[in-house]
Each structure stands twice: as structure tokens, then as C-alpha cells.
Amino acid sequence: MKSLSNSISRVIIATVISISLIYSLLIILYAWTIEDNIFNRLVNDEASYISSEFQRSGLIRPPKANYMRLVKNFSDLPIEIQKEYPSNSSKVEYQISSGKTFHMTTLELGGQQLFLLADVEQFEVSKDNMPNLLVWLLVIACVISAIALVVSLLTAKKITRPLKTLASQVNTKNAENIEPDVFPENEIGLLALNTKNAFTQLNSALDRERVFTKDISHEIRTPVAIIQNVLSASKESKKITENDFDTVAEAVANINQITSILLALARSESSQREVVNLTAELESLIINQFDFLLAEAGKHLELTLNFERDVKVTFNQNLVTILMLNLLSNMVRHASGDNADITLNERQLIFKNQTHQNTISSPFVSGVKGKQSEGVGHGLNLIKRICEQSNWQLSIEQPPGYFIVQISFGNTPPNT
């Protein structure tokens, strides 16, 4: 794997060297351009002088500079100029075979075309000083490159240090080890925060999947075994008794209850919370479901409600519905008397019903139930799991002849 620090250093050094080379080339071109413009200006000034003297006196004066000469016949020009001039009459600078450099311009005097030639070889300093100039440019480029190397190493180290820290934290595969606050408030800090959130969601999903797999294999086994036993017992007689039918129906109801709760707990949406009006939610369930539950259980039950107005809690809407429905269903199915009470206030929710069942020593352990219970002993365990989702406290009281389920709210907002 390539090092990010080395890659950054290489990019910075390559950029600096490229800029140095381009800058050096521009300096050389600028020096040549300035020198050529000086020669051209000298030649043009001399041509203007000759033209003005001709207009004043009618005489063609010779150039004042001794390195210039006025050529009257085209054939007297150097052969190289004679070859190039017809095809490019605007050209100013000419190199001839002897190594000399000429700058030339034309004049029209008295209907005659004249050529002003300037031998500028002796004044060309760029050509003579080019070796020294190249050496100095090379030295400067090396110094700049050395500075760029130091700067690039320091910059690359500064840039990659938080990335290396983040990479080491990510390698632990634990969201708790990722600390966004220690990173700078830029793209790296945002990356650390998003990475932590992604790991948290992933770990949460994996935990829910692990717990769901364990629970579904454990909780469903008992009601399925009950159904299999009933089917095996009735296989020979090829008929099913009313008692066996009730047992199967109870087991199927428990499978439905267990599955709905476990699926709700396994969904990612179960971690999303909102303010829920528990009073309105529970009243709606009682109106819509209580008579149906009584008919299904074949019981008559007088329900007394002690509700405070608009008790609001912070909880997942779906889990609230499932929790209340299961508490109501369990109360109806296991009630032995004719009366039941439900109390709701800002601090707690209480389901109280009469029962003839013996005291249950460990009511929250999966599979534990009373001796007279027709269920499979999973209801309270799963209800406790839902309460734990929002840090609610679930407790059981079993005074003689009664069974009381009490839920204490740990995060109830004030009523509005």
C-alpha cells in the first residue's frame, strides 16, 4: 500500500520543480525578448533619423552608428537575407552563416527602397551570459526544491497524522474508540464523526441480529414443541380434544406474540423515540381491543381505569403499542376474578388483576410460569425486554390472590 504522506510529498515537490522550470524558461525568454526589442528600437530610431534628414535636406544621410549600414541594392544584402526576405518581409532578425546576427528594417526614400542593417553580434549579452544564467537558475531551483522538500514533509506529516489516528481507531472496529472531538474541525473531523455514526449503526444492527437470532431460536422452541406434542398425541386417535385444541391455540397465540415483539425489537426503527401520549394510546387500545380479547378468552371482566390526563413519555411508538397490547392481553388471559384495575400517572403504569395462580419466583426468566398458567412463560420476559429499550423499570408484586405488573418511567417529560 502506498503511503499517503509520500504521495503528498511527491506531488508538492513535482509541482515546485515544474513551477521553477517554467519560471526559469520565462526568465530566459524575457531576457531574449528585451534584448531583441532594444536592438529593434535602435534600428527604428536610426531609420526615423535618416527619413527626417531626407525630408529636411533631400539628402540620404549615412547611419550615425558605426555598426549600422544603409544598403541601396537588394543584391548587396547577405545571401541568407535575400532568400528569407521575399517570403517574410516583416521579419526583423536574421542569422547568417558567418555567425553574425543582423536586425534589418526598410525605408522608402524618394521612391527608392533602402535597407538599414545593424550588426548586433557584439552587443548580444544573453548568448554570452546564458551558461552563467543557467547555472544560477539551476542553483535557485535546487534551493527551492530543498525548501519544498522540507515543507512537503512537514505538511504531509501534519495532514496525515489525524488520518493515521483515525485509521488506527477504525481498525479496532469499535465505535467507542473513535473520538471525533480529537480531530480538527474540517473534513477529517466530519469523516471521523460519520465513521463513528456508521460503526454505531452497524454494531447496533449486528447486536440486534445476534439477539434476535438467539431469542427466536430460544423463545419459539417451547410453543413449537407444545404443538408437536399435541399433534403426536392425537396422531393415533386421529382426533383432537377440546383441551388439546386450547393448548395449540394458546401456543399459536404465544408464537404470534413472541414473533411480533422480537421483530419489533430487531428493527432499526425501534431505537427511534418520540413523545407519545400514553393516556390516549392506552385508551385507544382498550376501546378497540378489550372486548375482542375478552371474547377470545371467553371471560367477563370489569375494568377499572385510574388515568391521569395526557401522560406523555418518550418512547418508540411501535414498541409502546406492542407493550400495552401485550400487557392488556396477558391481564385478560390470566385473570381469575371478575375485576381488574389499570392505573396510569406521571410516574408509573400499573396492571392489577385477580388470580388463583401460585407465586412465581422468577417471573422475568424466559420459560418460567405459574403452575396453573396455560401459557409458555415468555410474556413477562419479553415485556421486560421492551421496557429495557427505554430504561423503564418493570417490577412484579404478588400479594395473595392478585398479580400486579408495575412499570416506572425513567424519562417521562412534563405534561403539557
N, C-alpha and C positions, 0 to 999 in steps of 0.2 A: 504494500500500500504506500502510495506516495505521501510524503509529508506536506501538510498544508503550509507550514512555516517556510519550507524550502521553495515551494511553488510561489508563494508571495514574494520571497527574496528574489527569485529569478525574474519575476515579472517586473519588479521595481528596477533591478539592475539593467535588464534589457531595455526598459523604457528610457532610463537615464542615458545609457550609451547611445541609443538611437537618437535621442534629442541632441546629445553632444556632437555626433557625427553630422546631423543635419545643420546644426548651428555653425560648425566648422566649415561646412560646404558653403553656407550662406556668407560667411566672412570672406572666403576666397573669391566667391562670385562678386561680392560687393567691392572688394579691392580692385578686381579687374575692371568692373563697370566704372568705378570712379576714375581710374587711370585713363580708360578709353574716352570718357566724357571730357576729361581735361584736354587731351590731345585734340578731340573734335572741336572743342571751344576755341583752342588756339588757332586751328586751321580756319575756322569760320570767321574769327576776328581778323585774321590776316586777309582773307578773301574780301571782307567788308572794307578793309582799308584800301585794298587795290581798286575795288569798284568805286569807292568815293573819290579817290585820286583821279581815276579815269574820267569821272563825271565833272570834276572840277577843272582839270587841265587838258583833258583829251589824250593824256599820255598813259601808257601802261607801265606802272612802276614795278620794279622787282620787289620780291618779298623782303621785309626788314630782317627776318630771322634767317640766319645762315644755314639752318637745317631744312629750309623750305626752298623750293624752286618752282618756277612757273613754266609749264610745258605747253607750247603752242600747237604742236602737231601730235595727233593721236599715235602715230607710228613711232614717236620718240619715247613713249611710255614703256616701262618694262613689259616683257612678253606675257608675264603672268596676268598683269592688269589688262592687257589687250584681249586676253582670252575670256576673262571673267566679266569685264565691264559691260559688253553688249547685252548679256543675258540678265544682269543685275546692276542696273545703273545707279541704284540707291545705296549700294554697298560702299562703306567708308574705309574699312581696314583691309589691307592686303598683305599677305605673306609671300615673299619671292624666294626663289631657290637659293639665293646667297645668304638667307637667314635674316635679312633685313625686314623691318615692318614699316609699311607706309600707310599714312592716312591721307585721303585724297578727296577733294571737292572740285566741282566745275564752276566756271564763270562764263557769262555771256557779255563780252565787251566789244562794242562796235560791230555786232553781227558775227563775231568770231568766237568759237568755243575754246576756252583755255582750261588747263588742268593744273591745279595747285597741289603739289606733292610735298608731304612733310615726312622726313626720315626720322622716326621717333625711337629708333633702336636704342640710342644712347640714354634715353630718358625712361626706359621701361624698368621700373624698380620691382614690380610684382614678380617678374620672372626670376630676377636675381635673388630676391629675398624669400622666394617660395620654400626652399628647403628649411630655412630657419623658422619660417612661419608654420610649416607643417610640424616641426619638432615641438614648437611651443604649443600648438593646438593639441598634439598628442599628449604632452605633459599635463596640460589642463584637463583633457579628457580622462586621463588616468587618475588625477586627483579627485575629480568629480565622481568618478566611478568608485573610488575608495570610500568617499563620503557616503555615496549612495549605498554601498555595501553595508556600512555600519548602520545607517539609518534603516535600511531594509530589514536587517537582522533584528534591530530593536523594535521596529514596527510590527514585523511578523510575530515576534515573541509576545508583544502586547496584545495583538489581535487574537492569536491562537491560544493564549493562556486560559481565558474563560471557556473557549470551546473545548480544550482538553479537560478542564474541570467538569464541564457538562457531560462530556463523553464518559469520563470515569464514573460520574454519578448515574448515568443512564445504564452503564454496564452492570450495575448492581441489580437492575430490574426491579427496583423498589421505589415507589413514588415518594416515600418518606425521606429518602436520601437525596432527592432533588430539591435544592433550595434556591428558588428564583430570586430571593432578596439579595443574594451574594453576587449577582451578576449585574453589569451595567444596565442602565435603563435605555436600552436600544434594541435592535433586532435580536441580539443574543439573549437579553433578558426576556423578551417576548417568546423566543423559541424555548427557553427553559420553562416558562410558565405553561405554554401549550403542551410541552412534553410531559410535564408533571400531571396536568389535567388528563392527558391521553392515557398515561400509565394508571392514574387513579381510576378512570372509567374502565380500562381494560382489566385491572386487578379486581375491581368490583364485579365486573361481568364474569370473570373466572371464578370468583368466590361464590357468586350466585349459582353458577352452573355446577360447581362442586357440591354445594349444599343441596341443590335441587336433586342432583343425581343420587346423593346419599339418602335424602329424605324419601324420594319417590320409591327407591328400592326397599326402604325400610317400612315406610308407613303403609304402602299399598299391599305389602305381603300378607298382613293379617286378614283384612277383609277378603282378599282373593282366596286365601286358604279356607276361610269360612264357607265361601261359595262352593269351592271344590269339595269340601267335606259333605255339604248338603247334597250336592249332585251325586257324589259317590254313594251316599247312604240311600238315596232314592232311586239309584240306577236299577237295583234288583227288583224293587216293587213297581217300578215304572210309574210312580205317582209321588206327588209332593204334598206333605201335610201342611195344614194352615200354619203350624208353628214354624216349620221349615221355610215356608214362604215368607213369613215375617222376618225370619233370620236373614234370608237372602236380601229382602228389601232393605233391611237395616244396613247390611254390608254394602249394598249398592249406594245407599244414601251416604254412607261414610266415605266410600271411594269418591263420590262426587264432591263431597265437602273437602276432603283431603286434596284432591286434584286442583280444585278452584283456588284454595289457599296457597298451595305450593307454586302454582303457575303465577299467581299474583305476586308472591314474594320473589320469584325468579326474574320477573320483568324489570328492565332498567327504569321503567316509569314509576316503579314502587318507591324509588328514592326521591321522587319529586313531591314536594309538600306545598300545601296551600292552607289558607284559613278556611275551616269547614264549620258551618253551623250545625253542631252535633244535635241540638234540640230538634231542628227541622228534619235532619236526616233520620233520626230515630222515630219521630212521629210518622214520617212518610213510610218507613218500613213496617211499623205496626199497623197502619191503615191498610197497606197493600198486601202484607204477608201473614199477619197474625191469624186471621180466620182460616186461611189456607193451611197453615201449619197445624192448627187445632183439628181441622178436618182430616188431615193426613195422619195425625197421631190418634184420632178417634177419641179426643178428650174434650172436656169442658173446663175452662179456666177463666176465672175472674181476674183481670189485670188491673192493678192499681198503679197509677203513674204519679210520681212526685218530681216534676220537672221545673227547673228554673228557666226563665225566658232567655232564649238566644245564648246558650252556652257555646262559645266558639273555641276551637282547638286548632293547632297547627298539625296537620296530618295529611297523608295521601288519600285523596278522595275515594279511589277504588278500594283501598285497604279498609277504610272506615266502613264502607258499605258491607264488605265481606265480614268484618269483625262483628258489626252489630247484628247482621243476619244470622251468623253462627251462634252468637250468644242467645239470641231470641229463640233460635231453633233448638238449641240444647236445653234451654229452660223448659220449653213446651214438651220436648220428648222425654225429659227425665223428671218432670213434676209429678208428684204423687197425690197432692191435695187439690183443692178447688181454687186456691188463691195464689197469686204471685205479685211481687212488687218490683217496680223499676224506679230507681232514684237517680236523678241527674242534677248536679250543680257544678259550680266552677272548679271544684277540687276533685270530684270523683264521680264515677258511674257505678251503680250497684244493681245487680240482678239477684233477687231473692225468691226462692220457691220452696215449697214443702216437699219433703222426700222421705221415703222409708228405707233408703239405702244406708248401708253401713258407712262409717267414716273411712275416707280414702287417705291412706298415709302419705303417699307421694303423688298428688293429683296431676302434677305437671310433667311427669315422666311418661314418655310415649309407651302406650300399651297397658298402662295402669288404669283400672276402673273398679267400680264398686261391684260387690258380689251379685247384686240384683240388676246391675246395668245390662242392657241389651246391646250396648254399643261395643266398640273395639278399643276404647281407651286412648284415642288420639286427639279428641276435640280440644281439651284444655291445653295440651302441649302445643298445638298449632296456634291457638288463640294467644298463648304466651309469646310465641314467635312473632306474631303480628305486633303485639304491644312493645316488644323489644325493638322493633323497627323505628319507633318514635320515642324510645326511652320512657315509656309508660310502665307503671308498676302494677302487676297483676297479683292479687292475693285471694286466697280461699279461706272462708270461715265455715265450719261445720258444726254449729250447735245442734243439740238433739232435735231431730225432725225437720231440719232446714239445711239448705245448701245455698251459700251466699258467694257470689263472684263479685269482687270489688276491683275496679281499675282506678288508680290515682294518676292524674295528669301532671306531667312534669314540665310542660311547656305551654300552658294554657294562656293565651293572650287575654287582656282585659276585655270585658264585654263592651260593645259599642251600641 
